[in-house]
Amino acid sequence: MRWPDLAAVGGRIDGFELLVRLPSVDGVWVLSFDRAPDVPLGAELGREVLMALSAAADVVVVDLLP
């Protein structure tokens, strides 16, 4: 599961369900982009994903471009 996979998702996102679909290493889950051409993601989707993950995980780290 990567950001482009979430582009078509509408409505509420279950953070726990999302976590089990993400790759993880040593208990750290990662939601990343892939190498495909840019997929437009709206601010609402980003907000929904971050809110869902923050409800499911103790810590959410976001790496943004400068």
C-alpha positions as CSV (number, residue, x, y, z in Angstrom):
1,M,0.0,0.0,0.0
2,R,1.4,3.4,-1.0
3,W,0.1,6.9,-1.4
4,P,-1.0,6.4,-5.0
5,D,-3.1,3.4,-3.9
6,L,-5.1,5.7,-1.6
7,A,-5.8,8.3,-4.3
8,A,-9.1,6.6,-5.2
9,V,-10.2,6.1,-1.6
10,G,-13.2,8.2,-0.6
11,G,-14.7,8.8,2.8
12,R,-13.3,7.8,6.2
13,I,-10.2,5.7,6.4
14,D,-9.7,3.2,9.2
15,G,-6.2,3.8,10.6
16,F,-5.8,0.3,12.1
17,E,-6.8,-1.3,8.8
18,L,-4.4,1.0,6.9
19,L,-1.5,0.1,9.3
20,V,-1.9,-3.7,8.7
21,R,-1.6,-3.1,4.9
22,L,1.6,-1.0,5.2
23,P,5.1,-2.5,5.0
24,S,6.9,-2.4,8.3
25,V,10.4,-3.0,9.7
26,D,11.0,-3.4,13.4
27,G,7.6,-2.1,14.3
28,V,7.8,1.0,12.1
29,W,5.2,1.2,9.3
30,V,5.9,3.2,6.2
31,L,3.5,4.9,3.8
32,S,5.5,6.1,0.8
33,F,5.2,7.1,-2.8
34,D,6.3,4.8,-5.6
35,R,8.2,5.6,-8.8
36,A,5.1,5.9,-11.0
37,P,4.3,9.3,-12.5
38,D,2.8,11.8,-10.0
39,V,-0.6,11.0,-8.8
40,P,-2.6,14.0,-7.6
41,L,-3.5,13.7,-4.0
42,G,-5.9,16.3,-2.5
43,A,-5.4,18.0,0.8
44,E,-8.5,16.3,2.1
45,L,-7.1,12.9,1.5
46,G,-3.8,13.8,3.2
47,R,-5.7,15.1,6.2
48,E,-7.9,12.0,6.4
49,V,-4.9,9.6,6.2
50,L,-3.0,11.6,8.8
51,M,-6.0,11.7,11.2
52,A,-6.6,8.0,10.7
53,L,-3.0,7.1,11.4
54,S,-2.7,9.4,14.4
55,A,-5.7,7.6,15.9
56,A,-4.1,4.2,15.3
57,A,-0.4,4.9,16.2
58,D,1.3,6.5,19.1
59,V,3.6,8.5,16.8
60,V,3.2,9.6,13.2
61,V,6.2,11.1,11.4
62,V,5.7,13.1,8.2
63,D,8.5,13.8,5.8
64,L,7.6,16.7,3.6
65,L,9.5,18.2,0.7
66,P,11.0,21.7,1.5
